[in-house]
Amino acid sequence: MQRRHFLGSTALLASGLSACQETPPPELPGGFTGTNMARGHALRQPLPLGAAPARVQRTQVLIVGAGMAGLAAARALGLAGVADFALLELEDQPGGNSRGGSVGGIACPLGAHYLPLPGADASEVQDLLEQLGLRQRIAGRWQYDERHLCHSPQERLFFQGQWQEGLLPMQDVAASTLAQYRQFAQAVEQLRQQAHFAMPALKTWNGQRPLHPVHQQLDALPFAQWLAQQGLNDAHLRWYLDYCCRDDYGAGITRVSAWAGIHYFASRHGFHAPGESSSAGVESEGILTWPQGNGWLSQQLAAPLQAAGQLHTARSVLRIEEQRHGIMVDAFNHTTQTPERWQAQRCIVALPVFVAAKVLAQPPDFVRQAAQSLRWAPWLVANLHIDAPLQDRPGAAPAWDNVLYADANPGGLGYVDAGHQRLDPRPAPTVLSYYQALGDAPDGRTQLAQQLWTHWRDAILNTLHLAHPDIRQRAQRMDITRYGHAMSIPVPGTQALLRQCSQPVTGKTTLLVQGERTTLLPLPATARLAFAHSDWSGYSVLEEAFTRGHHAGLWAASRSSGA
């Protein structure tokens, strides 16, 4: 029996079993988990350090922040032969937005849950995947380990009361809608031919040259305004583009720039209207995913650091001071409830820009400017443990990514099934990871901080009930992870601003890494500080964070002997 037929039959079985349950289910247990908001908010009222710590710890390079950028910086230092470094992290678990957890013993993501197959511009990410054994060259061609590629069916949309394959609305849409799909596809391809859209975007920032005129024009206006100028006003197309922007940027087409809206497609796999084939040279739409999402990748990067004693978690960094002969960092160890002081020759600040501006004793002007200008999207991830397959509405078979058209829960992005990658097709409990972006809500961050967890639980269950009538019978527990500043929103003007902040590397510009000469990319930096976080790209995806962290690590390694 084929996988999709088997899944369909299990859904019918679940439907029959749920019909026998006449008593209402008990109230669903759960709560907030995953991040410690109190630690982050401690910066508003600095923790009491008292006198200077009795013991000062010294290291050659100190990395502050163990998200994907910080982990990449640590890896790069190791590749360059620098072993004397330490990594400080606020949370108990490294990974930032790329962390994993579990509910009911089942692994699930707490944040980012997939990685598109990287293109040629993301050579640093490609090298990581090769190191981890996820890809290898066979007969002159790169091939990926199929165990880590997302299985089919990959995605589906609940649209007009039934499920359809793919996320672009297609069921009974008008000819005019299909025409606008084709028009937008042509516009993306035309812009892609006029200017290079790279993932990571840093690869298009060459020296001191300004942004390409096409990028400048797109960066100057909201995506919704650009669509209106092109006559692209179809409701279904706009819903899909709004969903895509909320998915990657945390906010929709009225807030993000036209550059961001086009970049979403042009830097990866393009936009394909129904019935049209992929353009030549555009990367495959395949993606890598794991039950714990990108937490699998952060775990691989963190494991050797933990073994070597280089990773120090549960530390609030309170002050970073750039001195004449080095860097001094004051931190608070939440495990021992004691202050710490670190001294280093160089420091890689892999923190969100607004946090960096708070903890730097004398923030450079470009850090202040970026912190005042950037905007961040709040976000939540709700992991819902279910004890059996859900009853399904008609249409496409259960998929990895499941999205509801015009989700009744504001900001809702649907859910992914953490059990989709199982090779065993027998019905079993799983975890559904539901995502909600709140970047379009004026008070989204306040809601996230103040609303009870049951507020979010009930809203999510109500919206999923539209597609799965037995959701409350099957649900066993819901854990919710909150991110008050999950990602930078690429609003109009962001690319122009951040381009001015990235300085060309001065002095030593190349480094020999594992026998190969590597050219350092421009970074926001001072004499002893390098800034590495996806915020400096204006939006949050793994390729941006990893590449910036990698080159910050190489920057520190290239200067380690001349402190």
Order of alpha helices (4+ residues) and beta strands (2+ residues): alpha-beta-alpha-beta-alpha-beta-beta-beta-beta-alpha-beta-beta-beta-beta-alpha-alpha-alpha-alpha-alpha-beta-alpha-beta-beta-beta-beta-alpha-alpha-beta-beta-beta-beta-alpha-alpha-alpha-beta-alpha-beta-beta-beta-alpha
